[in-house]
């Protein structure tokens, strides 16, 4: 019975999101527009923060520590490597951080209305993908122009879709637990702060000792970052095993997160 519920939970979540898709779209649209309300720069500000972060990381890791991808690759390629990992990470980190607090921040909505609560973490995850995902697509176009590899345009959107469900699954779990244990919010903030350094984003995986490379496969974000980096840098998937590994982590977190969310969502109003 539990096994059946475990696999039916993601279907129930997706059915609700599809049924209330107009509400979801309105909330995502309002979220994105609200970020630029009253500002002269408008959507340009959406790129300023990641670009500044990118410049800082490039300066520190590429030009001060002189980290290179491989033995002979120039700083420009190292910049592509860093960018290919940094932008997906920023999207994931924002979605997870905002999604974890999405239920608590909308307590009044949950308590006073018959509201489809799964929309709140979904909105928190989808909004950064729509507002910042264009940077990843621009990198894909750059890869097409420089490497003449058009299959990147087909593969990258699929990886992004996998990443959306991966982040959504973790967010369903963290947002549910935060309703009952508020310390989860602080724990997620700590995890997000350290996760970037535990993933080969600011440094190449080749720098790691053998045991650390093996342990990296236990990092759920590693296959996604590895796929982006290999596609944008070389135009190919260097390690085909990363695709089933990414699918595994996505399925594991999405199924588990959906199951726990569905089990406890009817108690949210009492605990908020």
C-alpha positions as CSV (number, residue, x, y, z in Angstrom):
1,X,0.0,0.0,0.0
2,X,2.8,2.4,0.9
3,X,4.7,1.5,-2.3
4,X,1.6,2.3,-4.3
5,X,1.1,5.7,-2.5
6,X,4.8,6.4,-3.0
7,X,4.5,6.2,-6.8
8,X,1.1,7.8,-7.0
9,X,2.1,10.9,-5.1
10,X,4.1,12.5,-7.9
11,X,1.2,11.9,-10.3
12,X,-1.2,13.6,-7.9
13,X,1.1,16.6,-7.5
14,X,1.4,17.0,-11.3
15,X,-2.3,16.6,-11.8
16,X,-3.0,19.4,-9.3
17,X,-0.4,21.6,-10.9
18,X,-1.9,21.0,-14.3
19,X,-5.5,21.5,-13.1
20,X,-4.5,24.8,-11.4
21,X,-2.0,25.8,-14.1
22,X,-3.6,29.2,-14.6
23,X,-3.1,30.1,-10.9
24,X,0.5,28.8,-11.1
25,X,1.3,30.8,-14.2
26,X,-0.2,34.0,-12.6
27,X,1.8,33.5,-9.5
28,X,5.0,32.8,-11.4
29,X,4.4,35.8,-13.6
30,X,3.7,38.1,-10.6
31,X,6.8,36.8,-8.9
32,X,9.1,37.7,-11.9
33,X,7.4,41.1,-12.5
34,X,7.5,41.9,-8.8
35,X,11.3,41.7,-8.8
36,X,11.6,44.6,-11.2
37,X,8.6,46.7,-10.0
38,X,9.6,50.4,-9.6
39,X,13.1,49.9,-11.0
40,X,14.5,51.7,-14.0
41,X,16.7,48.8,-15.0
42,X,13.8,46.4,-15.2
43,X,14.8,42.8,-16.2
44,X,18.4,43.9,-16.7
45,X,18.9,43.7,-12.9
46,X,18.1,40.0,-13.3
47,X,21.5,39.5,-14.9
48,X,23.5,42.0,-12.9
49,X,23.9,39.9,-9.7
50,X,25.0,36.7,-11.4
51,X,27.3,38.6,-13.7
52,X,28.9,40.4,-10.8
53,X,29.3,37.0,-9.0
54,X,30.8,35.5,-12.1
55,X,33.3,38.3,-12.5
56,X,34.4,38.0,-8.9
57,X,34.7,34.2,-9.2
58,X,36.6,34.5,-12.5
59,X,39.0,37.0,-11.0
60,X,39.7,35.0,-7.9
61,X,39.8,31.4,-9.2
62,X,41.0,31.9,-12.8
63,X,43.3,34.9,-12.5
64,X,44.6,34.8,-8.9
65,X,44.6,31.1,-8.1
66,X,45.1,30.4,-11.9
67,X,42.8,27.3,-11.8
68,X,42.6,25.8,-15.3
69,X,40.4,23.1,-16.8
70,X,43.0,20.6,-17.9
71,X,46.7,21.1,-18.4
72,X,46.8,23.3,-21.5
73,X,43.3,25.0,-21.7
74,X,43.4,28.8,-21.6
75,X,41.6,31.1,-19.2
76,X,38.7,31.6,-21.7
77,X,37.8,27.9,-21.6
78,X,38.1,28.0,-17.8
79,X,35.6,30.9,-17.8
80,X,33.1,28.8,-19.8
81,X,33.6,25.9,-17.4
82,X,32.9,28.1,-14.5
83,X,29.9,29.8,-16.1
84,X,28.4,26.4,-17.1
85,X,28.4,25.4,-13.5
86,X,27.7,28.7,-11.8
87,X,24.4,29.7,-13.5
88,X,22.6,26.3,-13.0
89,X,23.8,26.4,-9.4
90,X,22.4,29.9,-8.8
91,X,19.1,28.8,-10.2
92,X,19.0,25.7,-8.0
93,X,20.1,27.6,-4.9
94,X,17.5,30.3,-5.3
95,X,14.7,27.8,-6.0
96,X,15.6,25.7,-3.0
97,X,16.0,28.7,-0.6
98,X,12.8,30.4,-1.6
99,X,10.9,27.2,-1.9
100,X,11.8,26.0,1.6
101,X,10.1,29.1,3.1
102,X,7.2,29.3,0.6
103,X,4.6,27.6,2.8
104,X,5.5,29.6,6.0
105,X,5.5,32.9,4.1
106,X,2.0,32.2,2.7
107,X,0.5,30.9,6.0
108,X,-2.5,33.2,5.8
109,X,-3.3,31.9,2.3
110,X,-3.1,28.3,3.4
111,X,-5.1,28.8,6.6
112,X,-8.0,30.8,5.2
113,X,-8.6,29.3,1.7
114,X,-8.8,25.9,0.1
115,X,-5.6,26.5,-1.8
116,X,-3.6,24.0,-3.8
117,X,-0.5,24.2,-1.6
118,X,1.9,22.5,-4.1
119,X,1.7,25.6,-6.2
120,X,3.8,27.6,-3.7
121,X,7.0,25.5,-3.8
122,X,6.4,25.0,-7.6
123,X,6.3,28.8,-8.1
124,X,9.5,29.2,-6.1
125,X,11.3,26.7,-8.3
126,X,9.9,27.7,-11.7
127,X,10.4,31.5,-11.3
128,X,14.3,31.4,-11.2
129,X,14.4,29.0,-14.1
130,X,12.3,31.4,-16.3
131,X,14.1,34.5,-15.2
132,X,17.7,33.2,-15.1
133,X,17.5,30.2,-17.4
134,X,18.1,32.4,-20.4
135,X,21.8,32.5,-19.3
136,X,22.0,28.8,-19.8
137,X,20.3,28.9,-23.2
138,X,22.8,31.7,-24.3
139,X,25.6,29.4,-23.3
140,X,24.1,26.7,-25.4
141,X,23.9,29.1,-28.4
142,X,27.5,30.0,-27.8
143,X,28.4,26.3,-27.9
144,X,26.6,25.9,-31.2
145,X,28.4,28.8,-32.7
146,X,31.9,27.9,-31.5
147,X,31.7,24.1,-31.6
148,X,29.1,23.8,-34.4
149,X,27.2,21.2,-32.3
150,X,23.5,21.7,-32.7
151,X,22.5,18.7,-30.6
152,X,23.3,20.9,-27.6
153,X,20.1,22.8,-28.2
154,X,18.1,19.5,-27.8
155,X,20.0,18.1,-24.9
156,X,20.3,21.2,-22.7
157,X,16.5,21.8,-22.4
158,X,16.1,18.2,-21.3
159,X,18.8,18.6,-18.6
160,X,17.1,21.8,-17.5
161,X,13.7,20.0,-17.3
162,X,15.4,17.2,-15.2
163,X,16.9,19.9,-12.9
164,X,13.5,21.5,-12.4
165,X,12.0,18.3,-11.1
166,X,15.1,17.6,-9.1
167,X,15.0,21.0,-7.3
168,X,11.2,20.7,-7.0
169,X,11.5,17.3,-5.3
170,X,14.0,18.6,-2.7
171,X,11.8,21.7,-2.2
172,X,8.7,19.7,-1.6
173,X,10.6,17.9,1.1
174,X,12.3,20.9,2.7
175,X,9.1,23.1,2.6
176,X,7.1,20.4,4.3
177,X,9.6,19.7,7.0
178,X,10.0,23.5,7.7
179,X,6.3,23.7,8.6
180,X,6.8,21.3,11.5
181,X,10.5,22.0,12.3
182,X,11.5,25.7,11.6
183,X,15.2,24.8,12.1
184,X,15.0,23.2,8.7
185,X,15.1,26.7,7.2
186,X,18.5,27.4,8.9
187,X,19.8,24.0,8.0
188,X,18.9,24.5,4.3
189,X,20.7,27.9,4.3
190,X,23.8,26.2,5.7
191,X,23.6,23.4,3.1
192,X,23.2,25.9,0.3
193,X,26.2,27.9,1.5
194,X,28.5,24.8,1.5
195,X,27.0,22.9,-1.4
196,X,28.7,25.1,-4.0
197,X,32.1,24.2,-2.6
198,X,31.3,20.5,-2.4
199,X,30.5,20.5,-6.1
200,X,33.1,20.9,-8.9
201,X,31.8,24.4,-10.0
202,X,34.7,26.7,-8.9
203,X,37.3,24.0,-9.5
204,X,37.7,21.1,-12.0
205,X,37.0,17.6,-10.7
206,X,40.4,16.5,-11.9
207,X,41.9,18.4,-9.0
208,X,40.3,16.1,-6.5
209,X,42.0,12.9,-5.1
210,X,40.6,9.6,-6.2
211,X,38.5,9.0,-3.1
212,X,36.9,12.5,-3.4
213,X,36.1,11.8,-7.1
214,X,34.3,8.6,-6.0
215,X,32.5,10.4,-3.2
216,X,31.3,13.0,-5.7
217,X,28.8,10.5,-7.1
218,X,27.0,10.8,-3.8
219,X,26.5,14.5,-4.5
220,X,23.0,14.7,-6.1
221,X,23.9,18.0,-8.0
222,X,27.1,16.6,-9.5
223,X,25.7,14.9,-12.5
224,X,23.7,18.0,-13.6
225,X,26.7,20.3,-13.3
226,X,29.0,17.8,-15.0
227,X,26.6,17.5,-18.0
228,X,26.3,21.3,-18.4
229,X,30.1,21.7,-18.2
230,X,31.0,18.9,-20.7
231,X,28.3,20.1,-23.2
232,X,29.3,23.7,-23.1
233,X,33.0,23.2,-23.0
234,X,33.4,20.2,-25.5
235,X,30.0,19.9,-27.1
236,X,29.7,16.3,-26.0
237,X,28.7,14.3,-23.0
238,X,32.1,13.0,-21.7
239,X,30.6,10.6,-19.2
240,X,27.3,9.1,-20.5
241,X,26.7,7.6,-17.0
242,X,25.9,11.0,-15.7
243,X,22.5,11.0,-17.5
244,X,21.1,7.9,-15.7
245,X,22.6,9.2,-12.4
246,X,20.8,12.6,-12.9
247,X,17.6,10.7,-13.6
248,X,18.1,8.5,-10.5
249,X,18.5,11.5,-8.2
250,X,15.6,13.4,-9.8
251,X,13.3,10.4,-9.4
252,X,14.5,9.7,-5.8
253,X,13.9,13.2,-4.6
254,X,10.7,13.9,-6.6
255,X,9.0,10.7,-5.5
256,X,10.1,11.1,-1.9
257,X,9.3,14.8,-1.7
258,X,5.9,14.3,-3.3
259,X,5.0,11.4,-1.0
260,X,5.8,13.3,2.2
261,X,4.2,16.5,1.0
262,X,0.9,14.6,0.1
263,X,1.0,12.8,3.4
264,X,1.3,15.9,5.5
265,X,-0.3,18.8,3.5
266,X,-3.6,18.5,5.2
267,X,-1.9,19.4,8.5
268,X,-0.2,22.5,7.3
269,X,-3.0,24.9,8.3
270,X,-2.9,23.6,11.9
271,X,0.9,24.1,12.3
272,X,1.3,27.4,10.5
